Amino acid sequence: MQRRFIAIILLFIAISLLIAVPVLAFTPLGANLLDGSAQPTAIATFAPTFLPFTPTPTPKPTPVLTVRGSPPAISANEAILEDNDTGHILYDLNGERPQPMASTTKIMTAVIAIQTASLDMLITVHQDAVNEVSNNGGSSAQLHAGEQLTLRDLLYGLLVPSGDDAAIAIADALGGNAQNFVHEMNLYAYRLRLFQTHYINPDGLTYYDSNHQPIPGHYTTAYDLVRLAQYAMSLPLFAQIVSTQHYMIPATATHSAHSWDNTNTLLATYPGMTGIKTGYTLEAGGCLIFSATRSGHHLIGVVLHSIPENSRFSDSEILLNWGFDLPLEIPAV
């Protein structure tokens, strides 16, 4: 038994030598050990580095115009005032009630023209455009049948003096006739999600039946109008035109000279006024879509059916002054 144990030990020593000799002879580690120059081998160790946690700072809330107290009294039957910077509605008086909107209709006419046609195209004024004014008591850009003006100039005639003749001339040129163009207006209103808006003409005049009763179907709401106005003001040419107090074009071989003053008198009297469009008919009363800037704040609003007609300007001024004077507060979470 003892011999067997000694034999196992000797066998283990022999196997160990068989393994050790090649290692010593043929590896760098062995060579270093044999020549006595072996140095301690550094062993790589992982030392994790912990960066200090820096939380993302919470954005500081921005104070906004905040309604406090009762809004002022105005003569309009429908009105809206909106903070155009935040989208907050500051004042709403029957803002979802459909009403006729008179020449504020021309905002849609202009939007379609600007976005679908060349501004340099020459448009011929036909007799139906002249008749629109004379037959319906409309406002005029003093156009004459046979004149040719660029679409750009006609847009000024549409929005500055509120020319019903300019509206029909544009509709004829872009739609083939006014009714085709009105169809496009209603489709565009649907695309813009103006679901309480419908048109029967491109200028907003009241049409009457044989019994001298207003033909229904031309209506919108103050809420839809402020949405449309925001969209229109995003178009640089539209914003430029509606802020223009006076526009003049000299006579050429294709048209007479024209000189137009803006029907929105607040452009000259209210500091910071930037537009937008007047309107008036007996059925719609005095209408105004307005926008203004003061101390970095931008307000946009609508008044419909102001009585008497020029109350649309005082109503708009009252709402703007009230809105700009609202306190700045942090919005409630």
Secondary structure, DSSP 8 states (H G I E B T S, - for coil): -HHHHHHHHHHHHHHHHHHHHHHHHHSHHHHHHHHT---------------------------EE---S-----S-SEEEEEETTT--EEEEESTTS-B--GGGGHHHHHHHHHHHS-TT-EEE--HHHHHHHHHHT-------TT-EEEHHHHHHHHHSS--HHHHHHHHHHHHSSHHHHHHHHHHHHHHTT-TT-B-SSSS----B-TTS-B-S--BB-HHHHHHHHHHHHTSHHHHHHHT-SEEEE---SSS--EEEE-S-THHHHSTTEEEEEEEEETTTEEEEEEEEEETTEEEEEEEEEESSTTHHHHHHHHHHHHHHTS-EE----
